[in-house]
Amino acid sequence: MEKIFINQVGFLPEGEKKAVLNFDSPEFKLVDENDQTVFEGKTSHFGTDDISGEDTYVADFSDFAGQGRYKVEAGDVKSTCFDISDKAYDKLMHDICKCFYYLRCGHGLSKEFAGEYYHEPCHLTKATVYGEDVEPVDVCGGWHDAGDYGRYSTAGATAVAHLLYGVRFFENLLNINFEIPSEKCEKGQYPNILAEVKVELDFLMKMQRENGSVWHKVTTFNHADFIMPEDDKNELFLFSVSSLATADIAGVFALAYTVYKDYDSEYAKLLLEKAIKAYEWLKANPEPLLFKNAEGSNTGEYPEPEDFSNRYWAACSLYEATGEKKYYDDALILKEKVIAYDKEDSFKFYQGNIFTCFGWTDVAGFGSLSLLLMKEDNELKKLAKDSIIREADRLCENAGKNAFNLCMLKGDFIWGSNMELLKYMMVATVANCLDPQEKYKNVITSGLDYLLGCNSMDVSYVTGNGEKAYKNPHLRPTAIDDIEEPWPGLVSGGPNVGLQDERAQTLPKDLPPMKCYLDHIDCYSLNEITIYWNSPLVFVMAGLLK
C-alpha cells in the first residue's frame, strides 16, 4: 500500500521536518486545514534500506516555518494530520511524565488526578524475605515496573536516573506540570517531576537492608493473571540481595542527593547516608553477587553478567556528590575492569561504547553523566566526553544509511528496540550539549519522528499521541479496565526481530526489522511498556525543548 510516513504529533517551527514515502512521487505539497497549499517541493529518492525494506522517497519541508495543522500530499496519497507549533510537544511531554503517576503501587489512584483510570490501593501487605526466617518487611510504594506488578531495584534506579539526570542537565524539566498530588518540602512544594520521583525513591529506600545491601526485587512468586492491581492478593516476596541492585542504589541515591538538597536538606542528607552505606557494603563485598530467579519463579529476573559498570556508576556518582577523592580513585580502578569486560562480553545487549550506555544492563554511561556535570577536568571526565562524542558520531553515520535518518542498525531491533533508540537519542542529546552540531540535533529529531509515526508500520509508539497511536499495550490495568483507550503517554517496546511471544510468532518470519511489530495485548515481546522506556524519552524531550 502506498503510504506517507510522518511524525503524527508534529514539528517545531524552526526544526527539521521530513516525511518518507514508500512510492515514487517526484513532487509533494503541504496542505493546511482549509485544503490550501502552503508549500510545494520535490522528493529525493533514497532507495531501499535493510531496516525498513521500503523503496523510499524523502519529502523535506524544513524550510516551511508556518504554524498550524497540516498534512502532506503526494499524488492521491495523504498523510495523517500533524501540527507545526512552538507547543507541538506540550501534550506529549505532559503525558510521558504523567505515566509514572498511573504506575504508582500501593497508594491507589484518586479520581481527582487519575480520572477514569483510578484504582484502589494495592500491594499493601508486608513482603516475605524469600529463603530467610525473618520478619516480613514493609516495602509498599514505588512504581509498577512494566506490564506486570513487579517492582525491581535496578529497573527503578535506571528510570530515576534518566529523570534526575534530565533535571541536572535541563532545568526546564522542573517546570512541567502534570497534575499529581502535591508534595511538601522545606522550600514549600516539590516541582511535579521531583514529587513523582520521590515516590520511587521512598520505595527504593525500603529495599535497602540495615547492612546497606539492597534486595534485587519484590514481586509475587509468579506473574499475576490479568487482573487489576488491587485484586492481586498473592503473597509478596523480597528476593535476594545483589551487588547489582546495591551499586545502582548507591549511584542513584547520590545523584538524588545533588537534586533534592536544594529543596529539603534532611531528605537529601538521608539519601546521601544511604548511598554511602550501600557503597560501604560494596567495598566490604568486592566479589560480584549477581542475581538469578528462585527455581519456579517467572517474574522479571533482570540478570547482568557483571557488576563493574554498576560499581563504576556508584563511585562516579558519589564523587560528584561529595568531592571525596577516594571515590575517584575507585572509579579509576573500576574503569579498567569495565573496559576489560566490554572487550570480552558475549552477553552484551548494547552495540556502542559502554561508557555511553544508559540502560539497566550496563550503567557505566550514568557514571559518565555524573563526571560531565562536574566543573573539574580529569582523566575520567575526558573519557566520558570523548566516549559520548565518538558514539554520537557513530550514530550519525548509521543514520545516513536509511531514508528515515534513524540511527539504528538491524542488530538494534531487539526486545525493547525503542529503548535502544532512546538510549541513542540520549547520547546525541548529551553530545549536542558538549559540542552543539546540527547533525546531532537531526538524529534526535529523526528518532522522535520515528517514535511518533515516521516508520514503516505507520504507527505512533506513544499512546494517545498521533492519529494512529498504538492502543493495545501489554499492560494489565489497561487491558481489563473496560476503557477503550489506554492512558496516554506510554512508550511501546516496539519492533523486535526475536518475536519471542506466541502472538508475535504469527507474523511472517522474513519481515524487515522495522516491520516486526504487532499492536496486540498478548505481545509482551513487542508491545509491553516499562518505566525505563518512558524515562529516557523524558530526558530527550527536556533537551529538545530546553
C-alpha positions in Angstrom: 0.0 0.0 0.0 1.3 3.5 -0.9 1.8 5.5 2.3 3.3 8.7 3.5 5.1 8.1 6.9 5.3 11.1 9.1 5.6 12.3 12.7 1.9 12.3 13.6 2.2 14.7 16.5 4.1 17.4 14.7 7.2 19.6 14.5 8.8 22.7 16.0 8.7 25.6 13.5 12.4 26.0 13.2 13.3 22.4 13.2 13.9 19.7 10.6 10.7 18.4 9.0 10.5 15.4 6.8 8.1 12.8 5.6 9.1 9.4 4.0 7.1 8.0 1.0 7.2 4.3 0.0 6.2 5.1 -3.6 7.5 7.2 -6.5 6.2 10.7 -6.5 8.5 13.4 -7.8 6.6 16.2 -6.1 4.7 16.8 -2.8 2.8 19.6 -1.2 1.9 20.7 2.3 -1.8 21.5 2.8 -3.5 23.3 5.7 -6.8 22.7 7.3 -8.6 24.7 4.6 -7.1 22.5 1.9 -4.9 25.4 0.8 -1.4 24.5 -0.4 1.2 26.3 1.7 4.4 24.7 0.5 5.5 22.6 -2.5 8.7 20.7 -3.0 10.4 17.8 -4.8 11.1 14.4 -3.3 14.5 12.8 -3.3 14.9 9.1 -4.0 16.8 7.3 -1.3 16.2 3.7 -2.3 15.8 0.5 -0.2 17.5 0.0 3.1 17.8 -3.1 5.2 15.9 -2.0 8.3 12.6 -0.9 6.7 12.6 -2.9 3.4 10.9 0.0 1.7 12.0 1.7 -1.6 11.8 5.2 -0.1 11.5 8.8 -1.2 12.0 11.8 1.2 9.9 14.9 1.3 11.8 17.7 3.1 9.8 20.7 4.1 12.2 22.1 6.7 12.1 25.5 5.1 8.5 25.9 6.0 8.1 27.6 9.4 4.4 28.5 9.4 2.3 27.4 12.4 -0.9 25.4 12.2 -2.3 22.0 11.4 -1.2 20.4 8.1 -0.9 17.2 6.1 1.5 16.1 3.3 0.0 15.1 -0.1 1.8 13.4 -2.9 -0.4 12.4 -5.9 -3.6 10.9 -4.4 -2.0 9.9 -1.2 -2.4 11.9 2.0 -0.5 11.7 5.3 -2.1 11.9 8.8 -2.6 15.4 10.1 0.1 17.0 12.3 0.9 20.3 14.0 3.7 22.7 13.4 3.9 24.9 16.5 6.1 26.1 19.3 3.7 24.0 21.5 3.6 20.9 19.3 5.1 18.7 22.0 3.4 20.1 25.1 0.8 17.4 25.4 3.4 14.7 24.6 5.7 16.0 27.4 2.8 16.1 29.8 1.7 12.6 29.0 5.0 10.8 29.2 5.6 12.4 32.6 2.2 11.6 34.0 2.5 7.9 33.1 4.7 7.4 36.2 1.7 8.5 38.4 -0.6 6.0 36.7 2.0 3.3 37.5 2.1 4.0 41.3 1.9 1.0 43.5 0.4 0.9 47.0 -1.1 4.4 47.1 -4.1 3.9 44.8 -5.0 6.4 42.2 -7.7 9.0 43.0 -10.4 10.2 40.6 -9.1 13.7 41.1 -5.8 13.0 39.5 -6.4 9.8 37.5 -9.9 10.4 36.2 -11.4 7.3 34.7 -8.1 5.4 35.2 -8.4 5.5 39.0 -8.0 2.3 41.1 -7.9 1.3 44.7 -4.7 0.9 46.8 -2.8 -2.2 46.0 0.0 -4.5 47.3 -0.2 -3.2 50.9 0.9 -6.4 52.7 4.4 -6.8 54.0 6.7 -8.9 51.9 8.2 -12.3 52.9 12.0 -12.4 52.7 12.5 -15.4 50.4 14.6 -18.2 51.9 15.1 -16.4 55.3 13.4 -16.9 58.6 13.0 -13.2 59.4 10.0 -10.9 59.9 8.1 -9.7 56.8 9.1 -6.2 55.6 7.1 -3.2 54.6 8.1 -2.3 51.0 4.9 -0.6 50.0 5.1 2.1 47.3 7.0 3.0 44.2 6.0 2.3 40.6 4.9 -0.9 39.0 7.7 -1.7 36.6 6.0 -2.8 33.4 3.1 -4.8 32.2 3.2 -6.8 35.4 3.0 -5.7 39.0 6.6 -6.4 40.0 9.0 -3.7 41.4 12.7 -4.1 40.7 15.6 -2.2 42.2 17.8 -2.0 39.2 15.0 -1.1 36.8 13.7 1.6 39.2 17.1 3.1 39.7 17.6 3.3 35.9 14.3 5.1 35.4 15.0 7.5 38.3 18.5 8.2 36.9 17.1 9.1 33.5 14.7 11.6 35.1 17.1 13.1 37.6 20.0 13.4 35.1 17.3 15.1 33.0 16.8 17.6 35.8 20.5 18.2 36.2 21.1 18.8 32.5 17.9 20.6 31.7 16.3 22.6 34.4 13.2 23.3 32.2 12.0 19.8 33.3 11.2 21.3 36.7 8.6 23.5 35.1 6.5 20.6 33.6 3.1 20.3 35.4 1.2 17.1 35.0 -1.5 17.1 37.7 -0.4 14.8 40.6 -0.8 15.2 44.3 1.4 17.9 45.8 4.4 17.0 48.0 5.6 19.4 50.7 9.2 20.1 51.4 11.3 22.6 53.3 11.2 25.1 50.4 7.4 24.8 50.0 6.4 22.2 47.4 8.4 20.0 45.1 8.1 20.5 41.4 5.9 17.8 39.9 8.8 15.7 38.5 10.6 15.7 41.8 7.4 14.8 43.7 6.8 11.9 41.4 10.4 10.7 41.5 10.3 10.8 45.3 7.6 8.2 45.2 10.1 5.7 43.7 13.0 6.9 45.9 11.0 6.3 49.0 10.2 2.8 47.9 13.9 2.1 47.0 14.9 3.2 50.5 12.7 0.4 51.8 14.5 -2.1 49.6 17.8 -1.4 51.5 18.7 -3.7 54.4 20.3 -2.5 57.6 23.7 -3.6 56.5 23.5 -1.4 53.3 22.8 -4.1 50.8 19.7 -4.0 48.6 17.1 -6.6 47.7 17.0 -7.2 43.9 13.2 -7.2 43.6 9.8 -7.5 45.3 7.2 -9.5 43.4 4.7 -12.3 43.8 6.3 -15.7 43.1 4.8 -15.8 39.6 3.2 -13.1 37.5 -0.3 -12.2 38.4 -3.2 -13.0 36.0 -4.6 -10.1 34.0 -6.4 -8.5 36.9 -6.5 -5.0 38.4 -3.6 -4.3 40.9 -5.9 -4.2 43.9 -7.1 -7.7 43.1 -3.6 -9.1 43.2 -3.7 -10.7 46.6 -0.9 -13.2 46.2 2.0 -13.2 48.7 4.8 -10.8 48.1 8.4 -11.9 48.2 11.6 -10.0 48.7 14.2 -11.9 46.6 17.9 -12.0 47.4 20.3 -9.1 47.7 22.5 -8.4 44.7 25.6 -6.3 44.2 23.9 -5.0 41.1 21.0 -3.5 43.0 23.2 -2.3 45.8 25.6 -0.4 43.4 22.7 1.1 41.4 21.0 2.3 44.6 24.3 3.9 45.7 24.6 5.6 42.4 21.0 6.9 42.2 20.8 8.0 45.8 24.0 10.0 45.4 22.5 11.6 42.3 19.2 12.3 44.0 21.1 14.0 46.9 22.5 16.5 44.4 19.0 17.4 43.3 16.9 17.2 46.5 19.5 19.2 48.6 18.1 22.3 47.0 14.6 21.5 48.3 14.8 19.5 51.5 18.2 19.3 53.3 17.1 16.5 55.7 15.7 14.3 52.9 18.8 14.9 50.9 21.0 14.0 53.8 19.2 10.7 54.3 19.7 9.9 50.6 23.4 10.5 50.9 23.7 8.5 54.1 22.0 5.5 52.4 24.2 5.9 49.3 27.3 5.8 51.4 26.0 2.8 53.4 25.4 0.9 50.1 28.8 1.8 48.9 30.4 0.6 52.1 28.7 -2.7 51.7 30.1 -2.9 48.2 33.6 -2.2 49.4 33.3 -4.9 52.1 31.9 -7.4 49.4 34.2 -6.9 46.4 33.1 -10.1 44.6 30.1 -9.8 42.3 26.9 -11.0 43.9 24.7 -11.5 40.8 21.0 -12.5 40.7 19.1 -15.5 39.4 15.4 -16.2 39.9 14.4 -18.7 42.5 13.6 -22.0 40.9 10.0 -22.0 39.6 9.6 -18.2 39.8 8.8 -16.4 36.5 8.8 -12.7 37.4 11.4 -10.4 35.8 14.9 -11.5 36.5 16.9 -8.5 35.3 20.1 -10.5 35.1 23.5 -9.0 34.4 26.8 -10.8 33.9 29.0 -8.4 35.9 28.7 -5.6 38.3 31.7 -3.5 37.3 29.6 -0.9 35.4 27.3 -0.7 38.4 30.1 -0.1 40.8 31.7 2.4 38.4 28.4 4.4 38.4 28.3 4.3 42.1 31.8 5.6 42.5 31.4 8.4 39.9 28.1 9.5 41.4 29.4 9.6 44.9 32.5 11.5 43.7 30.3 14.1 42.1 28.1 14.3 45.1 30.8 14.6 47.8 34.0 15.6 46.0 35.9 12.9 48.0 38.9 11.6 46.1 38.6 8.1 47.4 35.6 7.6 45.1 37.5 8.9 42.1 40.4 6.5 42.9 37.9 3.6 43.0 36.4 4.7 39.7 39.9 4.7 38.0 40.3 1.1 39.0 36.8 0.1 38.0 37.2 1.8 34.6 39.8 -0.8 33.7 37.5 -3.7 34.7 34.7 -2.2 32.7 36.9 -1.9 29.6 38.1 -5.5 30.0 34.6 -6.8 30.4 33.4 -4.8 27.4 36.0 -6.4 25.2 35.1 -10.0 26.1 31.4 -9.8 26.8 29.2 -12.2 24.9 26.1 -11.3 26.8 26.2 -7.7 25.7 23.0 -6.0 24.5 24.4 -2.6 23.7 26.1 -2.1 20.4 28.0 1.1 21.2 30.6 2.3 23.7 29.9 1.0 27.2 30.7 4.4 28.8 27.7 5.8 26.8 25.2 3.1 27.9 22.1 4.3 29.8 20.2 1.1 30.3 19.8 -1.3 33.1 22.1 -3.9 31.7 25.1 -1.6 31.5 25.1 1.6 33.5 28.6 3.0 33.1 27.1 5.7 31.0 25.4 7.1 34.1 28.9 7.4 35.6 29.9 9.4 32.5 26.9 11.8 33.1 28.0 12.4 36.7 31.5 13.2 35.6 30.3 15.6 32.9 28.3 17.5 35.4 31.5 18.4 37.4 33.4 21.6 36.8 36.9 20.0 37.3 38.7 18.3 34.4 40.2 14.9 34.9 41.1 11.7 33.1 37.6 10.1 33.6 35.8 13.2 32.5 37.8 13.3 29.3 37.0 9.6 28.8 33.3 10.4 29.3 33.3 13.3 26.9 35.4 11.5 24.2 33.1 8.4 24.5 29.9 10.5 24.1 31.2 12.4 21.1 32.6 9.3 19.4 29.4 7.3 19.9 27.3 10.2 18.7 29.4 10.4 15.5 28.9 6.6 15.0 25.1 7.1 15.4 25.1 9.9 12.8 26.9 7.7 10.4 24.4 4.9 10.9 21.5 7.4 10.4 22.8 8.1 6.9 22.1 4.5 5.9 18.3 4.8 5.7 15.8 7.4 4.5 14.4 7.8 8.0 17.7 9.2 9.2 17.3 6.6 12.0 20.5 5.9 13.9 19.5 2.2 14.2 21.1 -0.9 12.5 19.5 -4.3 12.0 21.1 -5.6 15.2 19.4 -2.9 17.3 15.9 -4.2 16.7 15.8 -6.4 19.8 13.3 -6.7 22.6 12.7 -3.1 23.7 14.2 -1.7 20.4 12.5 1.7 21.2 14.7 1.9 24.3 17.7 1.2 22.2 16.7 4.1 20.1 16.0 6.3 23.1 19.4 5.5 24.7 21.0 6.5 21.4 18.9 9.7 21.4 20.2 10.4 24.9 23.8 10.1 23.6 23.1 12.5 20.8 21.3 14.9 23.3 24.3 15.0 25.6 26.7 15.3 22.6 24.7 18.3 21.5 25.2 19.9 24.9 29.0 19.2 24.8 29.5 20.2 21.1 26.4 21.6 19.5 26.1 20.4 15.9 23.2 20.2 13.5 23.8 16.5 12.8 23.3 15.6 16.4 20.1 17.6 16.6 18.8 16.0 13.4 19.5 12.5 14.8 17.4 13.4 17.8 14.5 14.8 15.8 14.6 11.9 13.4 14.4 9.5 16.3 11.4 11.4 17.7 9.8 11.3 14.2 10.2 7.6 14.1 8.7 7.0 17.5 5.7 9.2 16.6 4.8 7.7 13.3 7.5 8.1 10.7 8.2 4.4 10.4 7.2 1.7 8.1 4.5 0.5 10.4 2.8 3.9 10.2 2.2 3.9 13.9 3.0 6.2 16.8 4.6 4.2 19.6 3.3 6.6 22.3 -0.3 6.0 23.4 -2.7 9.0 22.9 -0.2 10.9 20.7 -0.8 10.7 17.0 -3.8 9.7 14.8 -2.5 6.1 14.6 -1.1 5.7 18.0 -0.9 2.1 19.2 -3.8 1.2 21.6 -3.1 -2.3 23.0 -0.1 -2.3 25.3 0.8 -5.5 27.2 -0.3 -3.9 30.5 -2.7 -5.5 32.9 -4.7 -2.4 34.1 -5.4 -1.0 30.7 -6.1 -4.5 29.3 -9.1 -5.1 31.6 -10.3 -1.7 32.9 -13.2 -1.6 30.3 -11.9 1.7 29.0 -11.3 1.8 25.2 -8.2 3.9 25.2 -5.2 3.2 27.4 -3.9 6.1 29.4 -1.8 8.4 27.2 2.0 8.7 27.1 3.0 5.0 27.3 6.0 4.1 25.2 5.8 0.7 23.5 8.8 -1.7 23.4 8.5 -1.6 19.6 9.7 -3.9 16.7 11.7 -6.9 17.7 13.2 -9.4 15.3 13.2 -12.1 18.0 9.4 -12.4 18.1 9.6 -14.2 21.4 5.9 -14.5 22.3 3.3 -16.8 20.7 1.2 -14.0 19.2 4.3 -12.3 17.7 5.3 -15.6 16.1 2.2 -15.5 13.9 4.0 -12.7 11.9 5.9 -13.8 8.8 9.4 -14.9 9.5 11.2 -12.8 6.8 10.0 -9.3 7.7 12.4 -6.4 7.7 13.3 -5.4 11.3 11.2 -2.2 11.3 8.1 -4.3 10.5 8.5 -6.9 13.2 5.7 -5.4 15.3 2.1 -6.1 16.2 -0.2 -3.9 18.3 -1.7 -6.6 20.5 -2.1 -7.1 24.2 -0.6 -10.6 24.0 2.7 -9.3 22.5 4.8 -8.9 25.6 8.0 -9.1 23.4 6.8 -6.3 21.1 4.2 -4.2 22.9 4.9 -4.1 26.7 5.7 -0.9 28.5 8.2 -0.1 31.2 9.1 2.8 33.4 12.6 2.8 31.9 11.2 3.1 28.3 9.3 6.3 29.3 12.1 7.9 31.3 14.7 8.3 28.5 12.1 10.0 26.4 11.5 12.5 29.2 15.3 13.2 29.2 15.4 13.6 25.4 12.3 15.8 25.3 13.7 18.0 28.1 16.8 18.5 26.0 14.9 19.2 22.8 12.7 21.8 24.5 15.3 23.5 26.7 
